[in-house]
Amino acid sequence: MRIFLIFLIFILQTNLVMAVPAPKAKKLSPARTAAAKNTKKKATAAKRASARNKKKRPVGSSFVAGGPWREPTFADSSLGDVIDGEDLMVRRAAVDALGPYNGSVVVADPQTGRILTIVNQKLALGSGFQPCSTVKIVTAIAGLKEGVIERNTPLRIGRRSTMTLTDALAHSNNPYFARVGTDLGFDRVHSYAKMLGLGEKAGLNIDGEFPGVLTAEPPKFGGVGMMTSFGEGIQLTALQLASLLSAIANGGTLYHLQYPRTKVEISNFAPRVKRHLDIQDQIPDVKPGMMAAVDHGTARRANYDPTEPILGKTGTCTDRATPTHLGWFGSFNEVGRNKLVVVVLLTGGKPVNGPVAAEVAGGVYRNLSSQQFFAATAAAQ
């Protein structure tokens, strides 16, 4: 009986405990519920972004939003420049055309090799960058000179597609120039690149000038085809591109670029020939493609007046060594006897490309034309 009573008491106590209702959780207001969900989502997104960044970013890096680039797209590019000896009208035209972009503008007289202005002297002189598609000018000259291509003869670049040199330059066709480079072979490509001034200083006694880089062997990434279509294995400076374009503009004379900085240096200035290039027969075959690029191709943003034609070549790529996205445009105009070479190099993020660089160069020519620069110079001649 005693055991039975103890058992009965145990059962009753257990039922009482089970019958006690659990405390109700406080119900959040709709606003606080939404806030809690939003906080949770943000925390999850932050964790995912952190995981991605740990995988992609090397320690100590500082990337520009939108891509794996470290250079800002916009900056005061004229900051720190020393303008002694420069043509101030040309400089103003270049600075205004460049606007807020982080880049450099080099303007030179192709008939003498005199540099009239360098906007962002540190960028133009102190480092080299992958030339991107501007290297196609070198490839075209080499291919023509060696008989690998002819101006009006279509080259097969696919199972069902062909293209002429003029169209390939106008639209910057990569398979075309990769094919030309492969047919030429590395040794001939290297020889012509060196002859045209790549891998050596373009200027004469210009302080701080970097000589650039010309690879001594086929690039590991893409071989000679990438070298002749994208400039792989080459580091080009804005001065070197200005020197090359000057030789094409004047008919084949490669001048030492000179940058007089004082009144005495300007008064004593005299052109200095580095070497004469045997490319007189190839220049007329390259120029139509460069003109077509501005007329209806990749550089059409440079075109501001059909009566003052501009010839040029764009370049767009990512320089992995820096890393930065690049926008190149090398050009010269043809207004009577008077010509200028304008080279634009833009560095930064996704907004930077060759067409934008072409637009900047077009602005330089337009600004000078509006001030009768070309007419005044032509009259003086």
C-alpha beads as a LAMMPS data file, in Angstrom:
LAMMPS data file: protein, C-alpha beads

381 atoms
380 bonds

1 atom types
1 bond types

-500.0 500.0 xlo xhi
-500.0 500.0 ylo yhi
-500.0 500.0 zlo zhi

Masses

1 110.0

Atoms # bond

1 1 1 0.000 0.000 0.000
2 1 1 2.798 2.363 0.872
3 1 1 4.524 1.658 -2.422
4 1 1 1.303 2.287 -4.281
5 1 1 0.846 5.725 -2.614
6 1 1 4.422 6.783 -3.462
7 1 1 3.890 5.768 -7.092
8 1 1 0.596 7.721 -7.238
9 1 1 2.233 10.898 -5.888
10 1 1 5.028 10.621 -8.508
11 1 1 2.488 10.360 -11.344
12 1 1 0.547 13.386 -10.142
13 1 1 3.702 15.552 -9.863
14 1 1 4.811 14.601 -13.390
15 1 1 1.424 15.515 -14.874
16 1 1 1.464 18.864 -13.100
17 1 1 4.876 19.714 -14.544
18 1 1 3.769 18.748 -18.053
19 1 1 0.604 20.757 -17.721
20 1 1 2.447 24.027 -16.997
21 1 1 2.383 26.023 -20.255
22 1 1 5.726 27.162 -21.701
23 1 1 6.309 30.927 -21.733
24 1 1 5.246 32.496 -25.013
25 1 1 7.921 34.140 -27.197
26 1 1 7.473 37.841 -27.664
27 1 1 6.070 38.654 -31.075
28 1 1 8.177 41.200 -33.002
29 1 1 6.586 44.096 -34.822
30 1 1 6.585 43.902 -38.669
31 1 1 9.258 46.635 -38.850
32 1 1 11.569 44.837 -36.399
33 1 1 11.004 41.530 -38.199
34 1 1 12.018 43.093 -41.543
35 1 1 15.055 44.711 -39.939
36 1 1 16.167 41.393 -38.479
37 1 1 15.820 39.667 -41.851
38 1 1 17.764 42.486 -43.573
39 1 1 20.559 42.254 -40.988
40 1 1 20.788 38.512 -41.549
41 1 1 20.957 38.976 -45.327
42 1 1 23.708 41.594 -44.992
43 1 1 25.723 39.349 -42.712
44 1 1 25.422 36.467 -45.178
45 1 1 26.409 38.677 -48.125
46 1 1 29.381 40.064 -46.199
47 1 1 30.583 36.545 -45.395
48 1 1 30.321 35.534 -49.061
49 1 1 32.121 38.682 -50.275
50 1 1 34.856 38.148 -47.724
51 1 1 35.325 34.588 -48.917
52 1 1 35.551 35.740 -52.545
53 1 1 38.038 38.474 -51.694
54 1 1 40.269 36.069 -49.800
55 1 1 40.410 33.871 -52.891
56 1 1 41.030 36.672 -55.413
57 1 1 43.077 39.343 -53.664
58 1 1 46.728 38.987 -52.799
59 1 1 47.741 40.340 -49.405
60 1 1 48.229 44.105 -49.397
61 1 1 46.459 44.732 -52.711
62 1 1 44.059 47.594 -53.323
63 1 1 41.812 46.953 -56.299
64 1 1 39.663 49.399 -58.205
65 1 1 35.978 48.501 -58.160
66 1 1 34.826 46.664 -61.268
67 1 1 37.892 44.588 -62.001
68 1 1 41.352 43.414 -61.016
69 1 1 42.939 46.845 -61.481
70 1 1 44.880 49.049 -59.099
71 1 1 44.909 52.334 -61.043
72 1 1 42.054 54.818 -60.618
73 1 1 40.181 55.820 -63.756
74 1 1 40.057 59.497 -62.838
75 1 1 42.799 61.743 -61.458
76 1 1 44.476 65.139 -61.884
77 1 1 46.901 64.017 -64.584
78 1 1 48.729 67.333 -64.876
79 1 1 49.695 67.445 -61.205
80 1 1 53.458 67.743 -60.761
81 1 1 54.276 68.478 -64.417
82 1 1 57.019 70.980 -65.232
83 1 1 55.869 72.960 -68.253
84 1 1 59.015 74.978 -68.974
85 1 1 59.703 75.035 -72.693
86 1 1 56.371 73.557 -73.742
87 1 1 54.053 75.044 -76.361
88 1 1 51.399 76.429 -74.027
89 1 1 48.637 76.467 -76.652
90 1 1 49.220 72.799 -77.378
91 1 1 49.398 71.982 -73.686
92 1 1 46.102 73.689 -72.913
93 1 1 44.452 71.818 -75.774
94 1 1 45.787 68.510 -74.441
95 1 1 44.897 69.134 -70.793
96 1 1 41.361 70.235 -71.695
97 1 1 40.846 67.201 -73.950
98 1 1 42.118 64.748 -71.329
99 1 1 39.768 66.205 -68.736
100 1 1 39.356 64.101 -65.587
101 1 1 40.929 60.913 -66.957
102 1 1 43.987 59.332 -65.393
103 1 1 46.390 59.233 -68.315
104 1 1 48.970 60.941 -70.466
105 1 1 48.978 62.906 -73.699
106 1 1 52.127 63.352 -75.782
107 1 1 52.129 65.757 -78.733
108 1 1 55.100 65.928 -81.101
109 1 1 56.095 67.457 -84.421
110 1 1 56.799 64.491 -86.720
111 1 1 58.817 66.641 -89.135
112 1 1 61.432 67.506 -86.518
113 1 1 61.005 65.188 -83.549
114 1 1 60.321 68.045 -81.155
115 1 1 57.982 67.251 -78.262
116 1 1 55.528 70.103 -77.822
117 1 1 53.889 68.889 -74.616
118 1 1 53.713 65.925 -72.279
119 1 1 50.736 65.828 -69.952
120 1 1 51.477 63.554 -66.994
121 1 1 55.222 63.384 -67.491
122 1 1 55.694 60.765 -64.798
123 1 1 53.383 58.312 -66.571
124 1 1 54.747 59.001 -70.055
125 1 1 58.424 58.801 -69.125
126 1 1 58.694 56.581 -66.103
127 1 1 57.072 53.316 -67.087
128 1 1 56.016 51.147 -69.981
129 1 1 52.777 49.277 -70.584
130 1 1 51.540 46.545 -72.866
131 1 1 50.853 48.213 -76.225
132 1 1 47.632 46.272 -76.773
133 1 1 46.426 46.559 -80.374
134 1 1 48.673 49.490 -81.292
135 1 1 51.314 46.802 -81.938
136 1 1 49.308 45.864 -85.038
137 1 1 51.021 48.756 -86.849
138 1 1 54.375 47.021 -86.369
139 1 1 52.879 43.701 -87.490
140 1 1 51.374 45.283 -90.601
141 1 1 54.656 46.889 -91.674
142 1 1 56.578 43.650 -91.086
143 1 1 54.000 41.572 -92.939
144 1 1 53.972 43.914 -95.935
145 1 1 57.734 44.230 -96.060
146 1 1 58.228 40.449 -95.942
147 1 1 55.521 39.726 -98.511
148 1 1 53.361 37.763 -96.054
149 1 1 50.391 40.050 -96.807
150 1 1 49.309 42.521 -99.449
151 1 1 47.081 45.496 -98.842
152 1 1 44.168 44.440 -101.070
153 1 1 44.558 40.661 -100.934
154 1 1 42.188 39.051 -98.409
155 1 1 43.822 36.826 -95.822
156 1 1 42.002 33.739 -94.589
157 1 1 41.425 33.988 -90.840
158 1 1 38.856 31.242 -90.397
159 1 1 37.160 28.404 -92.194
160 1 1 34.766 30.744 -93.974
161 1 1 36.122 34.245 -93.377
162 1 1 38.746 36.436 -95.011
163 1 1 39.793 40.031 -94.449
164 1 1 41.972 42.681 -96.068
165 1 1 44.652 44.638 -94.234
166 1 1 42.648 47.877 -94.381
167 1 1 39.610 46.310 -92.721
168 1 1 41.774 44.457 -90.199
169 1 1 43.400 47.713 -89.082
170 1 1 40.115 49.616 -89.095
171 1 1 38.366 47.079 -86.875
172 1 1 41.459 45.842 -84.999
173 1 1 40.941 42.198 -85.940
174 1 1 42.979 39.985 -83.622
175 1 1 42.911 36.701 -85.628
176 1 1 44.241 38.529 -88.699
177 1 1 47.326 39.881 -86.954
178 1 1 47.892 36.705 -84.963
179 1 1 47.957 34.839 -88.289
180 1 1 50.414 37.362 -89.781
181 1 1 52.667 37.063 -86.741
182 1 1 52.612 33.281 -86.870
183 1 1 53.491 33.314 -90.568
184 1 1 56.328 35.767 -89.939
185 1 1 57.774 33.884 -86.990
186 1 1 59.269 35.353 -83.849
187 1 1 62.700 36.282 -85.246
188 1 1 61.308 38.478 -88.011
189 1 1 58.721 40.061 -85.716
190 1 1 61.422 40.855 -83.162
191 1 1 63.699 42.316 -85.825
192 1 1 61.068 44.723 -87.156
193 1 1 59.904 45.739 -83.681
194 1 1 63.487 46.613 -82.784
195 1 1 64.019 48.479 -86.065
196 1 1 60.892 50.566 -85.383
197 1 1 62.186 51.643 -81.978
198 1 1 60.623 49.241 -79.484
199 1 1 62.802 48.336 -76.528
200 1 1 64.962 51.472 -76.728
201 1 1 64.658 55.055 -75.569
202 1 1 62.822 57.266 -78.020
203 1 1 64.097 60.541 -76.612
204 1 1 67.465 62.223 -76.599
205 1 1 68.748 62.977 -73.083
206 1 1 65.274 63.162 -71.561
207 1 1 65.556 62.700 -67.809
208 1 1 63.644 59.776 -66.363
209 1 1 62.770 58.111 -69.658
210 1 1 62.195 54.355 -69.467
211 1 1 63.415 52.344 -72.498
212 1 1 60.508 49.952 -72.485
213 1 1 60.828 46.184 -72.920
214 1 1 61.037 44.000 -76.025
215 1 1 61.029 40.311 -75.174
216 1 1 64.003 38.304 -76.440
217 1 1 61.961 35.120 -76.867
218 1 1 58.397 34.163 -77.769
219 1 1 56.013 35.093 -74.943
220 1 1 54.914 32.187 -72.779
221 1 1 51.334 33.438 -72.858
222 1 1 50.017 33.014 -76.402
223 1 1 53.352 32.971 -78.224
224 1 1 54.074 35.164 -81.223
225 1 1 50.376 35.376 -82.148
226 1 1 49.568 37.225 -78.922
227 1 1 52.684 39.321 -79.345
228 1 1 51.593 40.582 -82.787
229 1 1 47.920 41.111 -81.941
230 1 1 47.982 42.273 -78.289
231 1 1 51.624 43.209 -77.671
232 1 1 52.309 40.385 -75.228
233 1 1 55.937 40.474 -74.079
234 1 1 56.326 44.182 -74.871
235 1 1 56.263 47.233 -72.626
236 1 1 55.739 50.391 -74.629
237 1 1 55.979 54.014 -73.535
238 1 1 53.915 56.860 -74.911
239 1 1 57.149 58.384 -76.269
240 1 1 58.015 55.229 -78.205
241 1 1 54.585 55.165 -79.830
242 1 1 54.944 58.866 -80.675
243 1 1 58.315 58.129 -82.284
244 1 1 56.892 55.277 -84.378
245 1 1 53.890 57.343 -85.512
246 1 1 56.197 60.244 -86.393
247 1 1 58.181 57.989 -88.740
248 1 1 54.998 56.887 -90.491
249 1 1 53.715 60.474 -90.704
250 1 1 56.927 61.890 -92.207
251 1 1 57.617 59.059 -94.654
252 1 1 60.164 56.918 -92.824
253 1 1 62.552 59.046 -90.735
254 1 1 62.946 57.962 -87.125
255 1 1 63.995 61.043 -85.171
256 1 1 65.396 61.264 -81.689
257 1 1 62.526 62.903 -79.833
258 1 1 63.760 66.092 -78.154
259 1 1 62.126 67.972 -75.314
260 1 1 63.659 71.493 -75.097
261 1 1 63.023 73.003 -71.668
262 1 1 64.597 76.467 -71.833
263 1 1 64.580 79.404 -74.233
264 1 1 68.186 78.656 -75.127
265 1 1 67.394 75.016 -75.923
266 1 1 64.426 76.088 -78.038
267 1 1 66.453 78.643 -79.998
268 1 1 69.237 76.102 -80.569
269 1 1 66.902 73.246 -81.420
270 1 1 67.855 71.185 -84.466
271 1 1 66.337 67.851 -85.594
272 1 1 68.442 64.769 -84.834
273 1 1 67.924 61.709 -87.032
274 1 1 68.237 58.343 -85.295
275 1 1 67.926 56.304 -88.506
276 1 1 66.112 56.208 -91.815
277 1 1 63.635 53.347 -92.124
278 1 1 63.210 51.494 -95.381
279 1 1 59.414 51.479 -95.177
280 1 1 58.479 54.089 -97.796
281 1 1 56.677 51.472 -99.897
282 1 1 54.741 50.091 -96.939
283 1 1 53.474 53.372 -95.485
284 1 1 50.910 53.976 -98.282
285 1 1 49.494 50.500 -97.613
286 1 1 49.166 51.040 -93.849
287 1 1 47.673 54.538 -93.899
288 1 1 44.282 53.620 -95.454
289 1 1 43.564 51.242 -92.562
290 1 1 44.513 53.889 -90.023
291 1 1 42.277 56.407 -91.767
292 1 1 39.429 53.878 -91.926
293 1 1 39.777 53.264 -88.181
294 1 1 38.925 56.933 -87.580
295 1 1 36.344 57.124 -90.354
296 1 1 34.220 54.113 -89.393
297 1 1 36.268 51.754 -87.203
298 1 1 37.410 51.528 -83.597
299 1 1 38.691 55.133 -83.514
300 1 1 35.655 56.878 -84.981
301 1 1 35.220 58.954 -81.799
302 1 1 38.325 60.904 -82.860
303 1 1 36.709 62.100 -86.075
304 1 1 35.635 65.730 -85.738
305 1 1 36.087 67.198 -89.239
306 1 1 36.416 65.308 -92.551
307 1 1 38.391 68.210 -94.004
308 1 1 41.095 67.690 -91.358
309 1 1 41.675 63.913 -91.495
310 1 1 43.164 61.961 -88.612
311 1 1 44.870 58.589 -88.960
312 1 1 45.345 56.329 -85.970
313 1 1 45.215 53.011 -84.194
314 1 1 43.450 52.153 -80.945
315 1 1 44.469 49.652 -78.289
316 1 1 42.505 48.136 -75.410
317 1 1 43.654 45.453 -72.965
318 1 1 44.572 44.737 -69.365
319 1 1 48.201 45.067 -68.395
320 1 1 48.578 42.165 -65.974
321 1 1 51.925 43.361 -64.605
322 1 1 50.494 46.591 -63.173
323 1 1 47.607 45.597 -63.183
324 1 1 45.572 48.263 -64.941
325 1 1 43.140 48.469 -67.808
326 1 1 44.573 50.407 -70.734
327 1 1 43.243 52.631 -73.460
328 1 1 45.751 53.585 -76.183
329 1 1 45.463 55.758 -79.255
330 1 1 48.393 56.685 -81.483
331 1 1 47.633 59.145 -84.262
332 1 1 48.687 61.906 -86.610
333 1 1 46.706 64.382 -88.684
334 1 1 47.104 65.540 -92.261
335 1 1 46.384 69.202 -92.785
336 1 1 48.472 70.381 -95.720
337 1 1 52.144 70.174 -94.803
338 1 1 51.442 70.660 -91.129
339 1 1 51.088 67.524 -89.048
340 1 1 51.051 66.690 -85.381
341 1 1 51.438 63.336 -83.668
342 1 1 49.109 62.855 -80.706
343 1 1 49.445 59.808 -78.463
344 1 1 46.983 59.167 -75.656
345 1 1 47.480 56.572 -72.933
346 1 1 44.700 56.048 -70.378
347 1 1 45.024 53.880 -67.276
348 1 1 42.335 52.839 -64.850
349 1 1 39.332 50.555 -64.633
350 1 1 36.545 49.341 -66.873
351 1 1 35.611 52.743 -68.415
352 1 1 39.085 52.981 -70.003
353 1 1 39.548 51.735 -73.577
354 1 1 40.943 52.634 -76.979
355 1 1 37.822 54.389 -78.296
356 1 1 37.830 56.711 -75.266
357 1 1 41.525 57.447 -75.865
358 1 1 40.662 58.221 -79.497
359 1 1 37.999 60.667 -78.330
360 1 1 40.581 62.445 -76.161
361 1 1 42.986 62.733 -79.105
362 1 1 40.205 64.038 -81.328
363 1 1 39.588 66.684 -78.689
364 1 1 43.225 67.781 -78.870
365 1 1 43.055 68.271 -82.640
366 1 1 39.657 69.968 -82.410
367 1 1 40.808 72.373 -79.686
368 1 1 43.841 73.400 -81.727
369 1 1 41.828 73.732 -84.929
370 1 1 39.329 76.037 -83.220
371 1 1 42.250 78.335 -82.342
372 1 1 43.538 78.333 -85.954
373 1 1 46.692 76.510 -84.839
374 1 1 47.061 74.525 -88.046
375 1 1 46.146 77.439 -90.298
376 1 1 48.581 79.752 -88.549
377 1 1 51.407 77.230 -88.744
378 1 1 50.694 76.475 -92.384
379 1 1 50.756 80.193 -93.203
380 1 1 54.079 80.554 -91.418
381 1 1 55.543 77.841 -93.645

Bonds

1 1 1 2
2 1 2 3
3 1 3 4
4 1 4 5
5 1 5 6
6 1 6 7
7 1 7 8
8 1 8 9
9 1 9 10
10 1 10 11
11 1 11 12
12 1 12 13
13 1 13 14
14 1 14 15
15 1 15 16
16 1 16 17
17 1 17 18
18 1 18 19
19 1 19 20
20 1 20 21
21 1 21 22
22 1 22 23
23 1 23 24
24 1 24 25
25 1 25 26
26 1 26 27
27 1 27 28
28 1 28 29
29 1 29 30
30 1 30 31
31 1 31 32
32 1 32 33
33 1 33 34
34 1 34 35
35 1 35 36
36 1 36 37
37 1 37 38
38 1 38 39
39 1 39 40
40 1 40 41
41 1 41 42
42 1 42 43
43 1 43 44
44 1 44 45
45 1 45 46
46 1 46 47
47 1 47 48
48 1 48 49
49 1 49 50
50 1 50 51
51 1 51 52
52 1 52 53
53 1 53 54
54 1 54 55
55 1 55 56
56 1 56 57
57 1 57 58
58 1 58 59
59 1 59 60
60 1 60 61
61 1 61 62
62 1 62 63
63 1 63 64
64 1 64 65
65 1 65 66
66 1 66 67
67 1 67 68
68 1 68 69
69 1 69 70
70 1 70 71
71 1 71 72
72 1 72 73
73 1 73 74
74 1 74 75
75 1 75 76
76 1 76 77
77 1 77 78
78 1 78 79
79 1 79 80
80 1 80 81
81 1 81 82
82 1 82 83
83 1 83 84
84 1 84 85
85 1 85 86
86 1 86 87
87 1 87 88
88 1 88 89
89 1 89 90
90 1 90 91
91 1 91 92
92 1 92 93
93 1 93 94
94 1 94 95
95 1 95 96
96 1 96 97
97 1 97 98
98 1 98 99
99 1 99 100
100 1 100 101
101 1 101 102
102 1 102 103
103 1 103 104
104 1 104 105
105 1 105 106
106 1 106 107
107 1 107 108
108 1 108 109
109 1 109 110
110 1 110 111
111 1 111 112
112 1 112 113
113 1 113 114
114 1 114 115
115 1 115 116
116 1 116 117
117 1 117 118
118 1 118 119
119 1 119 120
120 1 120 121
121 1 121 122
122 1 122 123
123 1 123 124
124 1 124 125
125 1 125 126
126 1 126 127
127 1 127 128
128 1 128 129
129 1 129 130
130 1 130 131
131 1 131 132
132 1 132 133
133 1 133 134
134 1 134 135
135 1 135 136
136 1 136 137
137 1 137 138
138 1 138 139
139 1 139 140
140 1 140 141
141 1 141 142
142 1 142 143
143 1 143 144
144 1 144 145
145 1 145 146
146 1 146 147
147 1 147 148
148 1 148 149
149 1 149 150
150 1 150 151
151 1 151 152
152 1 152 153
153 1 153 154
154 1 154 155
155 1 155 156
156 1 156 157
157 1 157 158
158 1 158 159
159 1 159 160
160 1 160 161
161 1 161 162
162 1 162 163
163 1 163 164
164 1 164 165
165 1 165 166
166 1 166 167
167 1 167 168
168 1 168 169
169 1 169 170
170 1 170 171
171 1 171 172
172 1 172 173
173 1 173 174
174 1 174 175
175 1 175 176
176 1 176 177
177 1 177 178
178 1 178 179
179 1 179 180
180 1 180 181
181 1 181 182
182 1 182 183
183 1 183 184
184 1 184 185
185 1 185 186
186 1 186 187
187 1 187 188
188 1 188 189
189 1 189 190
190 1 190 191
191 1 191 192
192 1 192 193
193 1 193 194
194 1 194 195
195 1 195 196
196 1 196 197
197 1 197 198
198 1 198 199
199 1 199 200
200 1 200 201
201 1 201 202
202 1 202 203
203 1 203 204
204 1 204 205
205 1 205 206
206 1 206 207
207 1 207 208
208 1 208 209
209 1 209 210
210 1 210 211
211 1 211 212
212 1 212 213
213 1 213 214
214 1 214 215
215 1 215 216
216 1 216 217
217 1 217 218
218 1 218 219
219 1 219 220
220 1 220 221
221 1 221 222
222 1 222 223
223 1 223 224
224 1 224 225
225 1 225 226
226 1 226 227
227 1 227 228
228 1 228 229
229 1 229 230
230 1 230 231
231 1 231 232
232 1 232 233
233 1 233 234
234 1 234 235
235 1 235 236
236 1 236 237
237 1 237 238
238 1 238 239
239 1 239 240
240 1 240 241
241 1 241 242
242 1 242 243
243 1 243 244
244 1 244 245
245 1 245 246
246 1 246 247
247 1 247 248
248 1 248 249
249 1 249 250
250 1 250 251
251 1 251 252
252 1 252 253
253 1 253 254
254 1 254 255
255 1 255 256
256 1 256 257
257 1 257 258
258 1 258 259
259 1 259 260
260 1 260 261
261 1 261 262
262 1 262 263
263 1 263 264
264 1 264 265
265 1 265 266
266 1 266 267
267 1 267 268
268 1 268 269
269 1 269 270
270 1 270 271
271 1 271 272
272 1 272 273
273 1 273 274
274 1 274 275
275 1 275 276
276 1 276 277
277 1 277 278
278 1 278 279
279 1 279 280
280 1 280 281
281 1 281 282
282 1 282 283
283 1 283 284
284 1 284 285
285 1 285 286
286 1 286 287
287 1 287 288
288 1 288 289
289 1 289 290
290 1 290 291
291 1 291 292
292 1 292 293
293 1 293 294
294 1 294 295
295 1 295 296
296 1 296 297
297 1 297 298
298 1 298 299
299 1 299 300
300 1 300 301
301 1 301 302
302 1 302 303
303 1 303 304
304 1 304 305
305 1 305 306
306 1 306 307
307 1 307 308
308 1 308 309
309 1 309 310
310 1 310 311
311 1 311 312
312 1 312 313
313 1 313 314
314 1 314 315
315 1 315 316
316 1 316 317
317 1 317 318
318 1 318 319
319 1 319 320
320 1 320 321
321 1 321 322
322 1 322 323
323 1 323 324
324 1 324 325
325 1 325 326
326 1 326 327
327 1 327 328
328 1 328 329
329 1 329 330
330 1 330 331
331 1 331 332
332 1 332 333
333 1 333 334
334 1 334 335
335 1 335 336
336 1 336 337
337 1 337 338
338 1 338 339
339 1 339 340
340 1 340 341
341 1 341 342
342 1 342 343
343 1 343 344
344 1 344 345
345 1 345 346
346 1 346 347
347 1 347 348
348 1 348 349
349 1 349 350
350 1 350 351
351 1 351 352
352 1 352 353
353 1 353 354
354 1 354 355
355 1 355 356
356 1 356 357
357 1 357 358
358 1 358 359
359 1 359 360
360 1 360 361
361 1 361 362
362 1 362 363
363 1 363 364
364 1 364 365
365 1 365 366
366 1 366 367
367 1 367 368
368 1 368 369
369 1 369 370
370 1 370 371
371 1 371 372
372 1 372 373
373 1 373 374
374 1 374 375
375 1 375 376
376 1 376 377
377 1 377 378
378 1 378 379
379 1 379 380
380 1 380 381
